[in-house]
Amino acid sequence: MTHLWLRAEQRDNETRTGLTPEGAAALIASGMKVSVEDSDSRVIPTAAYAQAGCEIVPAHSWPDAPRDAVIFGLKELPEDGTPLPHTHIMFGHAYKGQSSGRKLLERFKAGGGTLLDLEYLTDNTGRRVAAFGYWAGFAGAAVSVKCRIAQLRGETCGPVAPYADAEALKAALTEELAQVDASGDRALVIGALGRVGRGASDLCTALGIPVTGWDMAETAHGGPFPEILDHAYFFNCILAGPDTPAFIRPDAPQAERALRVIGDIACDPDSAFNPVQVYDRATTWAEPALRVHDAPPLDVMAIDNLPSMLPRESSEDFAGQLLPTLQALPETDHAVWQRARDLFDQHVGEV
């Protein structure tokens, strides 16, 4: 019997989940065992999982889970250096040269465990089977607009917090925009045809911000891209790789520009492939804007768990996309899971 263990997230401001009670009930009905860690912060109450037939276990008890349990979470594990003997399904951020990635792989190698990275669960065409992308784009654009509103007030954006739903978020931003003069602001979205880009574009359109949508055709020449500097907002919505050109070069802050806010929704500042070359660390819910130039201001918004701003909508969307693949977890030769194992083996073998 395959045993899936849903862990409680241990990161601040992370209330999402990748499995709903309805999804858990479907897994149990298919013959799987599902254990769910108690969590006061998860957007869906623990009681709902108990009613669905899940075993409820103490929060953060996954290190003591049976060795054959598959540990499922979203964001990173505590960085305590301990060996990892289990199979983990999560966003590992370990395959693109991130500074913490090698340490994570070393922990898996020491413990004999396996990382099945959610970012690299792909179908036969290479498309991810599940992604938070749309809501990351939507929320990332929203926080970027808040950064712009703060600039127009002569301030830097203060702390942000989750909203009840997307309609509440749009209503709040509409009210804030009405109090400043943002006329003439335009947005350029790179990756406009993807999930993330669509989310960012939809938020801007809802607020009356004109959008210039770019995708692979517009960036194929490799740059430079002076058009970016002609827009008040630039949104990076692509998964960068070794062939990704630099969209924002180090000299951009000093250039003549209309650009005021960079929403790096892809958010890989410590990756060797980072195409936004004016910052080196993610921003936070407490300090969402990193000011990289003062006059005129240029802020970078690079929060790396943006869908948590709309936790229920993003969780239900992602969990629904992922459920068919989770149901295939007992199939040892299932193509999606096998590709993920092969990728892990490749990278852990380089440690």
C-alpha positions as CSV (number, residue, x, y, z in Angstrom):
1,M,0.0,0.0,0.0
2,T,1.4,3.4,-1.0
3,H,1.5,5.7,2.0
4,L,1.3,9.5,1.3
5,W,2.2,11.8,4.2
6,L,1.0,15.4,3.9
7,R,3.3,17.5,6.0
8,A,2.5,20.8,7.7
9,E,4.3,23.7,6.0
10,Q,7.0,25.2,8.2
11,R,7.6,28.4,6.3
12,D,6.2,31.7,7.5
13,N,3.2,32.9,5.5
14,E,2.8,29.6,3.8
15,T,-0.8,28.4,4.1
16,R,-1.3,26.6,0.8
17,T,-1.6,22.9,0.4
18,G,-1.2,20.5,-2.6
19,L,-4.0,18.1,-1.5
20,T,-7.6,18.9,-0.6
21,P,-9.8,16.6,1.5
22,E,-11.7,15.6,-1.6
23,G,-8.4,14.6,-3.3
24,A,-7.3,12.7,-0.2
25,A,-10.6,10.8,-0.2
26,A,-10.1,9.9,-3.8
27,L,-6.6,8.6,-3.0
28,I,-7.9,6.5,-0.1
29,A,-10.7,5.1,-2.3
30,S,-8.0,4.0,-4.8
31,G,-6.2,2.0,-2.1
32,M,-3.6,4.5,-0.7
33,K,-3.1,5.4,2.9
34,V,-3.0,9.1,3.6
35,S,-1.6,10.7,6.7
36,V,-2.1,14.4,7.3
37,E,-0.1,16.4,9.8
38,D,-2.1,18.7,12.0
39,S,-1.7,22.4,11.0
40,D,-3.2,25.6,12.4
41,S,-2.0,27.6,9.4
42,R,-3.1,25.4,6.5
43,V,-6.0,27.1,4.6
44,I,-8.1,24.0,4.9
45,P,-8.8,22.8,8.5
46,T,-7.4,19.6,9.7
47,A,-10.9,18.4,10.6
48,A,-11.9,18.3,7.0
49,Y,-9.1,15.7,6.3
50,A,-10.2,13.6,9.2
51,Q,-13.7,13.6,7.9
52,A,-12.3,12.4,4.5
53,G,-10.8,9.4,6.2
54,C,-7.2,10.5,6.7
55,E,-5.0,9.6,9.6
56,I,-4.2,12.7,11.5
57,V,-0.6,12.9,12.9
58,P,1.2,15.6,14.9
59,A,2.6,18.6,13.1
60,H,6.2,18.3,11.8
61,S,6.4,14.6,12.7
62,W,7.4,13.6,9.2
63,P,11.1,12.8,10.1
64,D,9.7,9.9,12.2
65,A,7.3,8.7,9.5
66,P,7.7,5.1,8.3
67,R,10.6,4.9,5.9
68,D,8.3,3.9,3.0
69,A,6.0,6.9,3.4
70,V,6.2,9.5,0.7
71,I,6.4,12.9,2.3
72,F,4.4,15.5,0.4
73,G,4.7,19.3,1.0
74,L,5.2,22.4,-1.1
75,K,8.0,24.7,0.2
76,E,11.4,24.0,1.6
77,L,12.3,21.8,4.6
78,P,14.1,23.2,7.6
79,E,17.7,23.7,6.8
80,D,19.1,21.7,9.7
81,G,21.5,19.5,7.7
82,T,20.0,16.2,8.7
83,P,20.1,13.3,6.2
84,L,16.8,12.7,4.3
85,P,15.9,9.0,4.0
86,H,12.4,9.4,2.7
87,T,11.0,10.1,-0.8
88,H,9.9,13.8,-0.8
89,I,7.5,15.4,-3.2
90,M,8.0,19.2,-3.0
91,F,9.5,22.3,-4.7
92,G,13.2,21.6,-4.1
93,H,14.8,24.5,-6.0
94,A,17.9,22.4,-6.3
95,Y,18.6,21.9,-10.1
96,K,19.5,25.4,-11.3
97,G,22.6,26.2,-9.4
98,Q,20.8,27.7,-6.4
99,S,23.1,28.2,-3.4
100,S,20.9,26.0,-1.1
101,G,20.3,23.4,-3.8
102,R,23.6,21.5,-3.4
103,K,23.1,21.3,0.4
104,L,19.6,19.8,-0.1
105,L,21.0,17.2,-2.5
106,E,23.8,16.4,-0.1
107,R,21.1,15.7,2.5
108,F,19.3,13.3,0.2
109,K,22.5,11.6,-0.8
110,A,23.5,11.1,2.9
111,G,20.1,9.7,3.8
112,G,19.4,7.7,0.7
113,G,16.1,9.5,0.0
114,T,14.7,10.8,-3.2
115,L,13.4,14.2,-4.4
116,L,10.5,14.2,-6.7
117,D,10.4,17.9,-7.6
118,L,7.0,19.4,-8.3
119,E,8.6,21.9,-10.7
120,Y,9.7,19.0,-12.9
121,L,6.7,16.7,-13.0
122,T,6.0,16.9,-16.7
123,D,3.9,15.1,-19.3
124,N,5.2,13.7,-22.6
125,T,5.3,17.1,-24.2
126,G,7.4,18.6,-21.4
127,R,4.5,20.6,-19.9
128,R,4.2,20.6,-16.1
129,V,1.3,18.5,-14.9
130,A,0.4,21.0,-12.1
131,A,1.5,24.5,-11.4
132,F,0.6,27.5,-9.2
133,G,1.6,29.7,-12.1
134,Y,-1.6,31.5,-12.8
135,W,-2.1,32.7,-9.2
136,A,1.6,33.4,-8.9
137,G,1.3,35.8,-11.8
138,F,-1.9,37.3,-10.6
139,A,-0.6,37.9,-7.1
140,G,2.8,39.0,-8.3
141,A,1.3,41.6,-10.5
142,A,-0.9,42.7,-7.5
143,V,2.1,43.2,-5.2
144,S,4.0,45.0,-8.0
145,V,1.0,47.4,-8.3
146,K,1.2,48.0,-4.6
147,C,4.9,48.9,-5.0
148,R,4.0,51.4,-7.7
149,I,1.3,53.0,-5.6
150,A,3.7,53.4,-2.7
151,Q,6.2,55.0,-5.1
152,L,3.6,57.5,-6.2
153,R,3.1,58.4,-2.6
154,G,6.8,58.9,-2.1
155,E,7.1,55.7,-0.1
156,T,8.4,52.2,-0.3
157,C,5.8,49.4,-0.2
158,G,5.0,48.1,3.3
159,P,4.0,44.6,4.4
160,V,1.5,42.6,2.4
161,A,-0.9,39.9,3.6
162,P,-3.3,37.4,2.1
163,Y,-6.7,38.3,0.8
164,A,-10.0,36.5,1.1
165,D,-10.2,36.0,-2.6
166,A,-9.3,37.5,-6.0
167,E,-12.3,39.8,-6.0
168,A,-11.4,41.3,-2.7
169,L,-7.8,41.8,-3.9
170,K,-8.9,43.6,-7.1
171,A,-11.4,45.8,-5.2
172,A,-8.7,46.9,-2.7
173,L,-6.2,47.7,-5.5
174,T,-8.8,49.6,-7.5
175,E,-9.5,51.8,-4.5
176,E,-5.8,52.4,-3.8
177,L,-5.1,53.3,-7.5
178,A,-8.0,55.8,-7.4
179,Q,-6.0,57.8,-4.8
180,V,-2.9,58.3,-7.0
181,D,-2.1,59.4,-10.6
182,A,-0.9,56.3,-12.4
183,S,-2.1,57.4,-15.8
184,G,0.2,56.4,-18.6
185,D,1.6,53.4,-16.8
186,R,2.0,50.3,-19.0
187,A,3.1,46.8,-18.3
188,L,5.3,44.4,-20.4
189,V,4.9,40.7,-19.7
190,I,7.5,38.2,-20.9
191,G,6.0,34.7,-20.9
192,A,2.6,36.1,-21.7
193,L,1.3,32.9,-23.3
194,G,2.1,30.8,-20.2
195,R,0.1,30.3,-17.0
196,V,2.1,32.9,-15.0
197,G,2.0,35.5,-17.8
198,R,-1.8,35.1,-18.1
199,G,-2.3,35.6,-14.4
200,A,-0.2,38.8,-14.5
201,S,-1.9,40.1,-17.6
202,D,-5.4,39.4,-16.2
203,L,-4.7,41.3,-13.0
204,C,-3.3,44.3,-15.0
205,T,-6.2,44.3,-17.4
206,A,-8.7,44.1,-14.5
207,L,-7.1,47.3,-13.1
208,G,-7.0,49.1,-16.5
209,I,-3.3,48.8,-17.0
210,P,-2.4,48.3,-20.7
211,V,-0.4,45.2,-21.3
212,T,2.3,44.4,-23.9
213,G,2.5,40.6,-24.1
214,W,5.8,39.0,-25.2
215,D,6.7,35.4,-25.5
216,M,9.4,33.3,-27.2
217,A,9.0,35.0,-30.6
218,E,9.7,38.4,-29.2
219,T,12.8,37.4,-27.2
220,A,14.3,34.9,-29.7
221,H,16.9,37.5,-30.9
222,G,18.6,37.4,-27.5
223,G,18.5,41.1,-26.6
224,P,19.1,43.7,-25.6
225,F,15.4,44.6,-25.0
226,P,15.2,48.4,-24.7
227,E,11.4,48.2,-25.0
228,I,11.3,46.9,-21.4
229,L,12.5,50.3,-20.2
230,D,9.6,52.0,-21.9
231,H,7.1,50.4,-19.6
232,A,6.4,51.3,-15.9
233,Y,6.1,47.6,-15.1
234,F,8.1,44.6,-16.3
235,F,7.0,41.1,-15.3
236,N,9.4,38.2,-15.8
237,C,7.1,35.1,-16.0
238,I,9.3,32.5,-17.5
239,L,11.2,29.5,-16.2
240,A,14.8,30.5,-17.0
241,G,17.4,28.1,-18.4
242,P,20.9,28.2,-19.7
243,D,19.8,29.7,-23.0
244,T,17.6,32.4,-21.5
245,P,18.9,35.9,-22.4
246,A,19.3,38.7,-19.9
247,F,16.1,40.8,-19.9
248,I,17.3,43.4,-17.3
249,R,21.0,44.1,-17.4
250,P,23.0,45.6,-14.5
251,D,23.1,49.0,-16.1
252,A,19.3,49.3,-16.4
253,P,18.7,51.3,-13.1
254,Q,21.0,54.1,-14.3
255,A,19.4,54.2,-17.8
256,E,16.8,56.6,-19.0
257,R,13.6,54.7,-18.4
258,A,9.9,54.7,-17.7
259,L,10.5,51.4,-15.8
260,R,9.6,51.7,-12.1
261,V,8.7,48.2,-10.9
262,I,10.2,44.9,-11.9
263,G,7.9,42.0,-10.9
264,D,10.3,39.0,-11.0
265,I,7.6,36.4,-10.5
266,A,9.8,33.6,-11.6
267,C,12.1,34.6,-8.7
268,D,15.4,32.8,-9.1
269,P,17.8,35.5,-7.9
270,D,20.5,33.1,-6.8
271,S,20.3,31.0,-10.0
272,A,23.1,31.2,-12.6
273,F,20.3,31.6,-15.1
274,N,18.7,34.7,-13.5
275,P,17.6,37.0,-16.4
276,V,17.0,40.0,-14.0
277,Q,20.5,41.1,-13.2
278,V,19.9,43.9,-10.8
279,Y,19.3,42.0,-7.5
280,D,20.5,39.0,-5.7
281,R,17.9,38.1,-3.1
282,A,14.2,37.4,-2.8
283,T,11.9,39.9,-1.2
284,T,9.5,39.1,1.6
285,W,5.9,39.6,2.7
286,A,7.3,42.0,5.3
287,E,9.4,43.9,2.8
288,P,8.1,43.2,-0.6
289,A,10.0,45.9,-2.5
290,L,13.8,45.9,-2.9
291,R,14.8,49.4,-4.1
292,V,17.7,49.1,-6.5
293,H,17.7,52.8,-7.5
294,D,16.3,56.0,-5.9
295,A,15.9,58.7,-8.5
296,P,13.8,57.8,-10.3
297,P,12.8,54.9,-8.1
298,L,13.2,51.3,-9.3
299,D,11.8,48.5,-7.1
300,V,12.1,44.8,-7.5
301,M,9.3,42.6,-6.3
302,A,10.5,39.0,-5.9
303,I,8.4,37.1,-3.3
304,D,8.8,33.4,-3.9
305,N,5.5,32.1,-2.5
306,L,3.1,34.6,-4.1
307,P,0.1,32.2,-4.5
308,S,-0.2,32.2,-0.7
309,M,-1.7,35.7,-1.1
310,L,-4.8,33.8,-2.4
311,P,-4.3,30.5,-0.6
312,R,-7.7,28.8,-1.1
313,E,-8.1,29.5,-4.8
314,S,-4.5,28.6,-5.6
315,S,-4.6,25.4,-3.4
316,E,-7.8,24.1,-5.0
317,D,-6.5,24.9,-8.5
318,F,-3.1,23.2,-8.0
319,A,-4.5,20.2,-6.1
320,G,-7.0,19.6,-8.8
321,Q,-4.3,19.6,-11.5
322,L,-2.0,17.3,-9.5
323,L,-4.5,14.7,-8.3
324,P,-4.4,12.4,-11.4
325,T,-0.6,12.2,-11.1
326,L,-0.8,11.5,-7.3
327,Q,-3.2,8.7,-8.1
328,A,-0.6,7.2,-10.3
329,L,2.1,7.2,-7.6
330,P,1.8,3.5,-6.9
331,E,2.8,2.8,-10.5
332,T,6.5,2.4,-10.3
333,D,7.0,2.8,-14.1
334,H,4.6,5.8,-14.5
335,A,6.3,8.2,-16.9
336,V,5.8,11.4,-15.0
337,W,7.3,10.0,-11.8
338,Q,10.0,8.1,-13.6
339,R,11.2,11.3,-15.3
340,A,11.3,13.0,-11.9
341,R,13.4,10.1,-10.5
342,D,15.7,10.1,-13.4
343,L,16.3,13.9,-13.1
344,F,17.0,13.5,-9.4
345,D,19.4,10.7,-10.0
346,Q,21.3,12.8,-12.5
347,H,21.7,15.8,-10.2
348,V,22.4,13.9,-7.0
349,G,25.0,11.9,-9.0
350,E,26.8,15.2,-9.6
351,V,27.1,16.0,-5.8
